[in-house]
């Protein structure tokens, strides 16, 4: 991990929230072979070559910023990927329209449920994780992810609101400058820039961009989950958290903690956690 430590039990939300490298790698190893992850990335608009190794989960293949930012847009757009375009319209000096382009081709790449749950997890990055420095400047509903490379040569933050996605990259193509300490982390070098940008965009009265919230699909519900069994919590589960779940994949009820004298022992103090979205 970033600090050189190993071990510990994390939920996927908490692993993403604090950029725990080993959680990302283990998720790739357990849920899908690396080749499947590459196919998914290409499906979401990543055209750069991706090497199918476990380290892909922590960014060992370089990606063009525009591709990466466009892919994040699919989360904001309820699973719909929009091909980015550079110029939407051209007018002459008298305001007459010379040429106009509509948005690029639209393609569904994620279900609305998956897009919302992933967005919820990335909201935790901003509300109390590695991207929380953005909150010094912008407090509207938002989600995103930080990134930091070896020797602090590159720092990233890609984030989005329901109607705008933007990314910040600081660094050089040839790694001519590296940092020491925390100055080159995505949370320090890139995330505050993103926060300032969003502050100015949403505060610009000429743009008139409304502050919206993310729409929760009816098929996604909130349930209290036992952190030990990852099942629906019983009154006797000692450590629980409220989490978004797709109704289609609701887990069963926890069988580890069925009575006060169950596997955790009687008299164990119950610990609860409410997820801040």
Rosetta silent file (secondary structure, phi, psi, omega in degrees, C-alpha in Angstrom):
SEQUENCE: XXXXXXXXXXXXXXXXXXXXXXXXXXXXXXXXXXXXXXXXXXXXXXXXXXXXXXXXXXXXXXXXXXXXXXXXXXXXXXXXXXXXXXXXXXXXXXXXXXXXXXXXXXXXXXXXXXXXXXXXXXXXXXXXXXXXXXXXXXXXXXXXXXXXXXXXXXXXXXXXXXXXXXXXXXXXXXXXXXXXXXXXXXXXXXXXXXXXXXXXXXXXXXXXXXXXXXXXXXXXXXXXXXXXXXXXXXXXXXXXXXXXXXXXXXXXXXXXXXXXXXXXXXXXXXXXXXXXX
SCORE:     score description
SCORE:     0.000 S_00000001
   1 L     0.000  178.695 -175.974    0.000    0.000    0.000 S_00000001
   2 L   -54.696  -42.511 -177.948    0.966    3.688   -0.118 S_00000001
   3 L   -89.643    4.418  178.804    2.548    3.583    3.335 S_00000001
   4 L    87.837   -0.287 -176.991    4.193    0.191    2.797 S_00000001
   5 L   -88.071  163.576  176.050    1.826   -1.671    5.107 S_00000001
   6 L  -133.190  169.703  174.780   -0.111   -4.868    4.349 S_00000001
   7 L    85.888  177.784 -179.364   -3.084   -6.660    5.857 S_00000001
   8 L    98.239  152.069 -179.999   -6.347   -5.437    7.291 S_00000001
   9 L  -107.779  127.815 -179.143   -9.978   -5.965    6.329 S_00000001
  10 L  -131.957  146.952  164.967  -11.666   -3.376    4.155 S_00000001
  11 L   -78.226  163.709  176.895  -14.959   -3.044    2.369 S_00000001
  12 H   -61.251  -37.650  179.125  -14.689   -2.098   -1.312 S_00000001
  13 H   -61.131  -48.562 -177.215  -16.059    1.342   -0.418 S_00000001
  14 H   -68.620  -35.974  177.057  -13.441    1.990    2.227 S_00000001
  15 H   -62.263  -41.540  178.026  -10.658    0.596    0.012 S_00000001
  16 H   -71.102  -39.561 -177.630  -11.631    3.003   -2.762 S_00000001
  17 H   -58.557  -37.228 -176.266  -12.186    5.864   -0.346 S_00000001
  18 L  -113.605   16.613  175.170   -8.610    5.702    0.925 S_00000001
  19 L    53.793   51.255  179.717   -6.874    4.381   -2.222 S_00000001
  20 L   -82.697  109.395 -172.863   -5.784    1.086   -0.677 S_00000001
  21 H   -58.333  -45.166 -174.950   -3.710   -0.543   -3.431 S_00000001
  22 H   -64.735  -30.349  177.356   -3.979   -4.130   -2.231 S_00000001
  23 H   -67.280  -41.836  179.019   -7.775   -3.955   -2.182 S_00000001
  24 H   -62.683  -44.647 -178.695   -7.824   -2.845   -5.827 S_00000001
  25 H   -66.883  -43.837 -178.945   -5.455   -5.625   -6.869 S_00000001
  26 H   -65.654  -35.144  176.850   -7.268   -8.307   -4.906 S_00000001
  27 H   -60.928  -44.619  178.178  -10.595   -7.198   -6.393 S_00000001
  28 H   -61.472  -43.555 -177.268   -9.180   -7.675   -9.879 S_00000001
  29 H   -66.748  -36.109 -173.856   -7.790  -11.108   -8.979 S_00000001
  30 H   -87.978  -32.695 -173.621  -10.982  -12.360   -7.346 S_00000001
  31 H   -93.493  -29.487 -176.440  -13.703  -10.946   -9.572 S_00000001
  32 L  -163.406  149.654  171.529  -12.260  -11.222  -13.058 S_00000001
  33 L   -66.825  157.679 -176.772   -9.092  -12.059  -14.957 S_00000001
  34 H   -59.187  -32.424  179.037   -7.127   -9.013  -16.071 S_00000001
  35 H   -60.827  -35.167  178.862   -8.170   -9.607  -19.682 S_00000001
  36 H   -69.702  -36.773  177.162  -11.806   -9.051  -18.676 S_00000001
  37 H   -63.899  -40.176  177.431  -10.874   -5.795  -16.953 S_00000001
  38 H   -62.088  -43.293  179.434   -9.170   -4.643  -20.165 S_00000001
  39 H   -62.574  -40.526  179.384  -12.309   -5.469  -22.157 S_00000001
  40 H   -65.135  -41.869  179.736  -14.441   -3.505  -19.721 S_00000001
  41 H   -62.039  -43.420  178.183  -12.102   -0.514  -19.895 S_00000001
  42 H   -64.468  -36.427  177.560  -12.229   -0.531  -23.698 S_00000001
  43 H   -61.728  -32.341 -178.875  -16.005   -0.797  -23.512 S_00000001
  44 L   -90.569   13.682  171.418  -16.010    2.397  -21.438 S_00000001
  45 L   101.916    1.313  176.976  -14.028    4.317  -24.019 S_00000001
  46 L   -78.771  115.772 -178.802  -10.399    3.652  -23.063 S_00000001
  47 L  -101.611  -15.556  178.720   -8.553    3.208  -26.375 S_00000001
  48 L   -63.491  153.307  178.821   -4.980    3.207  -25.035 S_00000001
  49 L   -68.672  131.488  179.676   -3.192   -0.142  -24.854 S_00000001
  50 L  -119.343  127.121 -179.524   -3.692   -1.821  -21.480 S_00000001
  51 L   -86.044  126.327 -171.933   -1.400   -4.613  -20.314 S_00000001
  52 L   -81.353   68.787  177.533   -3.443   -7.434  -18.687 S_00000001
  53 L  -121.628  158.265 -179.555   -1.540   -7.873  -15.420 S_00000001
  54 H   -54.937  -31.764 -179.319   -2.791   -7.665  -11.819 S_00000001
  55 H   -68.966   -8.731  175.679   -0.932   -4.371  -11.375 S_00000001
  56 H   -57.009  -29.896 -178.282   -3.308   -2.868  -13.940 S_00000001
  57 H   -62.383  -21.881  179.842   -5.642   -2.268  -10.976 S_00000001
  58 H  -115.990   21.493  166.099   -3.293    0.447   -9.679 S_00000001
  59 L    88.903   35.825 -178.652   -2.538    2.105  -13.002 S_00000001
  60 L   -84.809    1.229  171.139    0.549    0.501  -14.529 S_00000001
  61 L  -113.419  130.626 -176.433   -0.697    1.156  -18.068 S_00000001
  62 L   -77.164  144.049 -176.996   -0.686    4.773  -19.206 S_00000001
  63 L  -131.413  139.890  176.138   -3.945    6.279  -20.451 S_00000001
  64 L   -65.017  132.403 -177.349   -4.614    9.487  -22.381 S_00000001
  65 H   -52.525  -42.210 -178.249   -6.367   11.974  -20.029 S_00000001
  66 H   -60.920  -38.021  178.704   -9.270   12.614  -22.408 S_00000001
  67 H   -65.090  -45.158 -177.261  -10.071    8.889  -22.542 S_00000001
  68 H   -64.051  -45.534 -178.399   -9.989    8.537  -18.780 S_00000001
  69 H   -65.505  -39.836  177.981  -12.155   11.590  -18.144 S_00000001
  70 H   -62.038  -39.715  179.285  -14.649   10.491  -20.794 S_00000001
  71 H   -62.888  -40.043  177.169  -14.913    7.065  -19.128 S_00000001
  72 H   -62.647  -28.854  179.089  -15.762    8.685  -15.784 S_00000001
  73 H   -60.546  -26.096  178.721  -18.548   10.514  -17.581 S_00000001
  74 H   -65.339  -32.042  176.564  -20.385    7.196  -17.944 S_00000001
  75 H   -67.448  -44.636 -178.670  -20.803    7.065  -14.148 S_00000001
  76 H   -67.278  -29.514 -173.045  -22.258   10.585  -14.092 S_00000001
  77 L   -97.913   28.346  175.456  -24.490    9.845  -17.082 S_00000001
  78 L    57.353   38.826  174.598  -26.248    6.835  -15.504 S_00000001
  79 L    92.329    1.147 -178.614  -24.182    4.303  -17.443 S_00000001
  80 E  -100.593  124.491  178.258  -24.306    6.039  -20.848 S_00000001
  81 E   -92.188  128.756  177.622  -20.983    6.820  -22.524 S_00000001
  82 E  -111.259  128.000  177.643  -20.897    9.943  -24.699 S_00000001
  83 L   -67.470  123.521 -178.034  -18.132   10.397  -27.253 S_00000001
  84 L   -69.823  145.938  174.696  -16.429   13.720  -26.454 S_00000001
  85 L  -127.404  150.897 -174.140  -16.345   16.464  -29.061 S_00000001
  86 L   -87.991  -38.769 -175.836  -14.110   19.554  -29.058 S_00000001
  87 L  -127.103  124.907 -178.648  -16.291   22.179  -30.769 S_00000001
  88 L   -91.084  -33.270  179.960  -20.075   22.295  -30.478 S_00000001
  89 E  -157.346  152.487  177.262  -20.808   25.292  -32.725 S_00000001
  90 E  -127.081  128.083  178.339  -19.129   27.924  -34.883 S_00000001
  91 E  -121.731  154.332  173.066  -20.633   31.373  -35.453 S_00000001
  92 L   -84.255 -177.980 -173.480  -19.499   34.328  -37.526 S_00000001
  93 L   -67.873  -15.063  177.842  -18.934   37.756  -36.010 S_00000001
  94 L   -96.351    5.052  177.633  -22.608   38.601  -36.476 S_00000001
  95 L    86.516    6.135  178.825  -23.766   35.547  -34.561 S_00000001
  96 L   -77.978  134.800 -177.390  -24.903   33.566  -37.587 S_00000001
  97 E   -73.167  124.154  178.334  -24.487   29.814  -37.158 S_00000001
  98 E   -98.559  -42.822 -178.954  -21.924   28.364  -39.560 S_00000001
  99 E  -152.488  145.659  178.595  -21.603   24.848  -38.186 S_00000001
 100 E  -142.383  138.231  176.485  -23.013   22.884  -35.251 S_00000001
 101 L  -118.387  136.090  171.731  -22.233   19.455  -33.823 S_00000001
 102 L   -82.714  173.352  178.438  -24.459   17.457  -31.549 S_00000001
 103 L   -59.764  155.208 -178.463  -22.981   15.279  -28.844 S_00000001
 104 L   -65.657  179.268 -179.362  -21.041   12.268  -30.038 S_00000001
 105 L   -56.250  140.214  178.432  -22.510    8.755  -30.286 S_00000001
 106 E  -102.828  138.498 -178.104  -24.183    7.504  -27.109 S_00000001
 107 E  -145.721  130.016  177.500  -23.642    3.946  -25.902 S_00000001
 108 E   -76.698  121.018 -177.867  -24.830    2.139  -22.771 S_00000001
 109 L  -118.421  -15.672  177.723  -21.785    0.651  -21.080 S_00000001
 110 L  -139.852  154.667  171.661  -23.052    0.150  -17.501 S_00000001
 111 L   -72.876  157.033  177.704  -26.401   -0.524  -15.909 S_00000001
 112 H   -60.407  -35.115 -179.002  -27.977    2.418  -14.077 S_00000001
 113 H   -65.418  -47.539 -179.409  -27.642    0.429  -10.859 S_00000001
 114 H   -64.372  -42.698  179.711  -23.915   -0.179  -11.258 S_00000001
 115 H   -60.732  -41.134 -178.586  -23.274    3.426  -12.288 S_00000001
 116 H   -69.321  -43.901 -178.545  -25.117    4.735   -9.216 S_00000001
 117 H   -65.541  -41.196  176.412  -23.420    2.384   -6.733 S_00000001
 118 H   -63.633  -39.945  177.043  -19.975    3.194   -8.154 S_00000001
 119 H   -61.484  -43.201  177.927  -20.845    6.897   -7.983 S_00000001
 120 H   -58.222  -43.136  179.249  -21.884    6.452   -4.353 S_00000001
 121 H   -63.703  -39.826 -179.836  -18.533    4.836   -3.568 S_00000001
 122 H   -76.678  -18.420  170.651  -16.668    7.673   -5.259 S_00000001
 123 H   -66.239  -34.333  177.809  -18.747   10.213   -3.339 S_00000001
 124 H   -64.763  -30.281  176.313  -17.156    8.757   -0.227 S_00000001
 125 H   -59.471  -39.966 -177.569  -13.736    9.604   -1.718 S_00000001
 126 H   -82.646  -40.118 -174.929  -14.760   13.266   -1.701 S_00000001
 127 H   -73.637  -28.190 -178.519  -16.787   13.418    1.518 S_00000001
 128 H  -157.964   19.790 -177.470  -14.192   11.767    3.747 S_00000001
 129 L  -119.396 -147.969 -174.531  -11.409   10.174    1.713 S_00000001
 130 L   -68.944  -15.757  179.177   -8.397   11.125   -0.373 S_00000001
 131 L  -100.215   12.780 -174.948  -10.412   13.665   -2.376 S_00000001
 132 H   -67.312  -16.121  178.596  -11.773   15.578    0.611 S_00000001
 133 H   -65.483  -18.355  177.169   -9.500   18.567   -0.133 S_00000001
 134 H   -65.924  -24.932 -175.077  -11.967   19.500   -2.905 S_00000001
 135 H   -71.859   -9.383  173.878  -14.494   20.429   -0.213 S_00000001
 136 H   -71.500  -14.081 -174.677  -12.511   23.531    0.667 S_00000001
 137 L  -125.667  -34.963 -174.352  -13.816   24.979   -2.600 S_00000001
 138 L  -136.163  127.397 -175.796  -16.890   23.084   -3.831 S_00000001
 139 L  -116.465    7.384  178.701  -19.638   21.529   -1.710 S_00000001
 140 L   -72.710  167.639  176.393  -22.165   20.378   -4.302 S_00000001
 141 L   -56.460  125.288 -176.423  -22.961   16.681   -4.938 S_00000001
 142 L  -158.522  160.179  178.621  -19.833   15.206   -6.517 S_00000001
 143 E  -145.063  158.791  179.619  -17.774   12.038   -6.826 S_00000001
 144 E   177.089 -172.724 -177.285  -14.257   11.258   -7.985 S_00000001
 145 E  -151.292  136.968  175.003  -10.935    9.521   -7.499 S_00000001
 146 E   -88.202  163.683  174.766   -7.366   10.574   -6.783 S_00000001
 147 E  -150.674  141.051  179.810   -4.263    9.043   -8.348 S_00000001
 148 E  -140.545  133.266  179.716   -0.560    9.160   -7.489 S_00000001
 149 L  -101.764  173.635 -179.860    2.355    7.549   -9.344 S_00000001
 150 H   -57.331  143.703  178.576    5.772    6.349   -8.176 S_00000001
 151 H    60.658   16.587  178.312    8.157    9.058   -6.964 S_00000001
 152 H    56.494   34.343 -178.903    5.220   11.486   -7.079 S_00000001
 153 L   -75.660  -27.425 -179.530    5.917   12.185  -10.763 S_00000001
 154 E  -135.429  143.489  174.847    2.196   12.421  -11.627 S_00000001
 155 E  -133.460  137.786 -175.200   -0.871   13.418   -9.658 S_00000001
 156 E  -126.951  152.094  157.709   -4.453   12.961  -10.790 S_00000001
 157 E  -150.795  122.493  174.122   -7.964   13.812   -9.817 S_00000001
 158 E  -117.798  125.189 -177.983  -10.936   12.943  -11.995 S_00000001
 159 E  -142.501  168.623 -177.161  -14.319   13.927  -10.638 S_00000001
 160 E  -155.186  155.899  169.976  -17.856   14.603  -11.701 S_00000001
 161 E  -114.032  179.656  178.974  -21.205   16.062  -10.768 S_00000001
 162 L   -62.684  -17.689 -177.841  -24.516   14.962  -12.328 S_00000001
 163 L  -129.919   11.835  179.731  -23.955   17.381  -15.232 S_00000001
 164 E  -157.454  132.892  174.648  -20.205   17.912  -15.547 S_00000001
 165 E  -120.873  138.414 -179.049  -17.080   15.717  -15.550 S_00000001
 166 E  -147.983  152.738  179.469  -13.559   17.149  -15.333 S_00000001
 167 E  -134.667  149.233  178.055  -10.053   15.846  -14.716 S_00000001
 168 E  -125.090  127.440  173.245   -6.800   17.325  -13.478 S_00000001
 169 E  -124.895  130.115  174.209   -3.363   15.905  -14.234 S_00000001
 170 E  -119.749  132.288 -179.127   -0.153   17.464  -12.943 S_00000001
 171 E   152.482 -170.166  177.987    3.215   16.215  -14.153 S_00000001
 172 L  -131.818  146.673  178.794    5.437   15.871  -17.217 S_00000001
 173 L   -59.036  -32.792 -175.562    5.449   13.229  -19.939 S_00000001
 174 L  -100.582   14.383  177.836    9.150   12.591  -19.352 S_00000001
 175 L    53.537   38.040 -176.636    8.994   12.552  -15.519 S_00000001
 176 L   -69.931  -20.545  179.762   11.486   15.423  -15.386 S_00000001
 177 L  -127.845  131.169  170.483   10.200   16.479  -11.969 S_00000001
 178 L  -126.446  159.428 -176.269    9.370   14.292   -9.003 S_00000001
 179 L  -112.984  163.187  171.412    8.369   15.368   -5.518 S_00000001
 180 L  -115.255  153.244 -178.852    9.256   14.306   -2.025 S_00000001
 181 L    71.639 -150.377 -172.091    6.765   13.948    0.770 S_00000001
 182 L   -90.978   -3.355 -171.938    3.081   14.539    0.186 S_00000001
 183 L   -64.799  -25.618 -178.458    3.272   17.398   -2.317 S_00000001
 184 L   -95.017    7.161  178.753    2.984   15.084   -5.313 S_00000001
 185 L   -73.873  149.965  177.262   -0.061   13.153   -4.107 S_00000001
 186 H   -58.711  -33.906 -178.513   -3.279   13.414   -6.084 S_00000001
 187 H   -69.412  -23.142 -176.866   -5.043   14.626   -2.959 S_00000001
 188 H  -103.507  -44.999 -173.163   -2.626   17.552   -2.603 S_00000001
 189 H   -87.364  -28.317 -172.838   -1.443   18.457   -6.108 S_00000001
 190 H  -114.045  -44.214 -173.768   -4.547   17.750   -8.216 S_00000001
 191 H   -59.320  -42.442  178.708   -7.753   17.548   -6.159 S_00000001
 192 H   -61.890  -33.727  177.653   -7.699   21.187   -4.931 S_00000001
 193 H   -63.093  -42.664  177.786   -7.367   22.399   -8.544 S_00000001
 194 H   -61.533  -43.089  179.212  -10.474   20.404   -9.436 S_00000001
 195 H   -61.070  -43.262  178.307  -12.314   21.904   -6.476 S_00000001
 196 H   -63.764  -43.009  179.828  -11.411   25.432   -7.532 S_00000001
 197 H   -58.425  -48.030 -179.852  -12.453   24.748  -11.117 S_00000001
 198 H   -63.192  -37.129  178.212  -15.871   23.472  -10.025 S_00000001
 199 H   -59.248  -45.938 -177.427  -16.305   26.452   -7.714 S_00000001
 200 H   -71.602  -39.812 -179.370  -15.763   28.895  -10.566 S_00000001
 201 H   -63.655  -49.801 -177.421  -17.874   26.992  -13.109 S_00000001
 202 H   -74.350  -18.179  177.782  -20.889   26.638  -10.839 S_00000001
 203 H   -91.459   -5.821 -178.605  -20.452   30.182   -9.553 S_00000001
 204 L   -82.029  112.277 -176.417  -20.336   31.725  -13.041 S_00000001
 205 L   -68.657  -20.007  178.092  -23.736   33.318  -13.673 S_00000001
 206 L   -71.854  -32.568 -179.170  -23.102   33.374  -17.413 S_00000001
 207 L   -79.682  -37.679  178.488  -22.958   29.568  -17.542 S_00000001
 208 L    55.209   48.922  178.846  -25.967   29.067  -15.256 S_00000001
 209 L   -84.244  120.167 -177.343  -25.127   25.445  -14.507 S_00000001
 210 L   -74.539  146.813  174.386  -27.682   24.060  -12.033 S_00000001
 211 L   -87.531  113.238 -177.858  -26.547   22.110   -8.982 S_00000001
 212 L  -112.600  167.499  173.626  -28.243   18.719   -9.233 S_00000001
 213 L  -113.012  158.755  178.114  -28.075   15.528   -7.195 S_00000001
 214 L   -70.798  141.946 -176.036  -27.463   12.016   -8.463 S_00000001
 215 L   -92.662  121.621  178.513  -30.633   10.030   -9.157 S_00000001
 216 L   -83.443  121.595  177.752  -31.011    6.769   -7.236 S_00000001
 217 L   -63.552  149.522  179.172  -32.654    4.032   -9.335 S_00000001
 218 L   -62.679  -24.987 -178.156  -35.705    2.389   -7.779 S_00000001
 219 L   -82.863    1.794  175.935  -33.928   -0.948   -8.058 S_00000001
 220 E  -109.941  127.921 -178.111  -31.182    0.211   -5.666 S_00000001
 221 E  -124.972  162.348  174.187  -31.972    0.084   -1.944 S_00000001
 222 E  -100.195  130.773  179.627  -30.150    0.831    1.281 S_00000001
 223 E  -135.267  151.763  174.307  -29.604   -2.082    3.648 S_00000001
 224 E   -86.399  125.517 -173.995  -27.661   -2.604    6.856 S_00000001
 225 E  -112.871  138.740  173.139  -24.853   -5.053    6.157 S_00000001
 226 E   -75.645  124.082 -176.910  -22.819   -7.147    8.577 S_00000001
 227 L   -70.928  -22.108 -179.908  -19.176   -6.227    7.981 S_00000001
 228 L   -80.963  -44.289 -175.015  -17.954   -9.684    8.971 S_00000001
 229 L  -100.693  -13.010 -175.513  -20.233  -11.805    6.784 S_00000001
 230 L    58.786   29.754  176.237  -21.206   -9.213    4.139 S_00000001
 231 L  -113.015  172.789  176.613  -24.795  -10.404    4.586 S_00000001
 232 E   -61.294  130.518 -172.473  -27.919   -8.580    5.720 S_00000001
 233 L   -72.516  146.490  169.985  -27.308   -7.690    9.365 S_00000001
 234 L  -100.596  170.087  177.268  -29.205   -9.176   12.287 S_00000001
 235 L   -62.328  -10.878 -174.988  -29.721   -7.301   15.591 S_00000001
 236 L  -104.388   -0.709  179.155  -26.742   -9.258   16.943 S_00000001
 237 L   -69.251  126.358 -173.434  -24.108   -8.343   14.351 S_00000001
 238 L   -75.844  -25.371 -178.173  -21.351   -6.449   16.208 S_00000001
 239 E  -136.606  117.400 -175.914  -20.123   -4.330   13.273 S_00000001
 240 E  -135.046  165.289  175.213  -22.465   -3.094   10.564 S_00000001
 241 E  -149.047  147.439  175.073  -22.752   -0.405    7.904 S_00000001
 242 E   -84.878  129.437 -174.657  -25.564    0.971    5.782 S_00000001
 243 E  -140.196  151.691  173.102  -24.824    0.333    2.119 S_00000001
 244 E   -77.863  137.516 -178.873  -26.483    0.657   -1.285 S_00000001
 245 E  -138.271  138.485  171.900  -27.408   -2.699   -2.827 S_00000001
 246 E   -71.850  125.113 -179.373  -28.912   -3.685   -6.167 S_00000001
 247 H   -52.218  -31.877 -177.634  -32.200   -5.484   -5.385 S_00000001
 248 H   -64.421  -24.514 -175.341  -31.192   -8.089   -7.962 S_00000001
 249 H  -122.485   33.233  178.762  -28.201   -9.087   -5.836 S_00000001
 250 L   -59.998  129.943  177.614  -29.518   -8.790   -2.289 S_00000001
 251 L   -76.512  168.588  175.760  -27.479  -11.052    0.010 S_00000001
 252 L   -77.405 -178.574  179.570  -29.046  -13.437    2.491 S_00000001
 253 E   -81.366  142.220 -178.747  -29.354  -12.825    6.212 S_00000001
 254 L   -56.952  130.953  177.217  -26.208  -13.174    8.306 S_00000001
 255 L  -106.626   -0.843  178.846  -25.815  -16.656    9.805 S_00000001
 256 L   -81.193  -30.093 -174.390  -22.710  -15.808   11.840 S_00000001
 257 L  -128.773   87.413 -176.121  -24.559  -13.692   14.419 S_00000001
 258 L  -108.086  -16.873  178.008  -28.000  -15.106   15.183 S_00000001
 259 L  -142.611  164.534  179.250  -28.102  -14.764   18.976 S_00000001
 260 L   -62.767  -23.379  179.438  -26.497  -12.621   21.646 S_00000001
 261 L  -104.041   25.760 -177.246  -24.379  -15.607   22.584 S_00000001
 262 L   -73.643 -158.114 -174.350  -23.328  -16.394   19.017 S_00000001
 263 L   -56.654  -26.266 -179.007  -19.813  -16.546   17.571 S_00000001
 264 L   -82.405  -10.472 -179.441  -19.010  -13.021   18.812 S_00000001
 265 L    87.278  154.370  179.956  -19.826  -13.972   22.385 S_00000001
 266 L   -76.529  151.310  176.804  -22.346  -12.425   24.745 S_00000001
 267 L    78.714    5.149  178.977  -21.888   -8.909   25.938 S_00000001
 268 L   -71.442  131.359 -179.777  -19.881   -7.806   22.903 S_00000001
 269 L   -69.489  129.302 -178.588  -20.357   -4.107   22.285 S_00000001
 270 L   -80.910  134.294  178.983  -22.083   -3.512   18.962 S_00000001
 271 E  -115.263  125.235 -179.679  -20.316   -1.126   16.566 S_00000001
 272 E  -118.717  155.948 -178.787  -22.303    0.574   13.847 S_00000001
 273 E  -139.993  124.190  174.279  -21.267    2.732   10.955 S_00000001
 274 L   -99.736  123.077 -178.251  -23.420    5.037    8.871 S_00000001
 275 L   -74.966  130.704  174.873  -21.967    5.628    5.417 S_00000001
 276 L   -92.323  120.045 -175.920  -21.836    9.294    4.396 S_00000001
 277 L  -100.896    0.000    0.000  -22.717    9.607    0.722 S_00000001
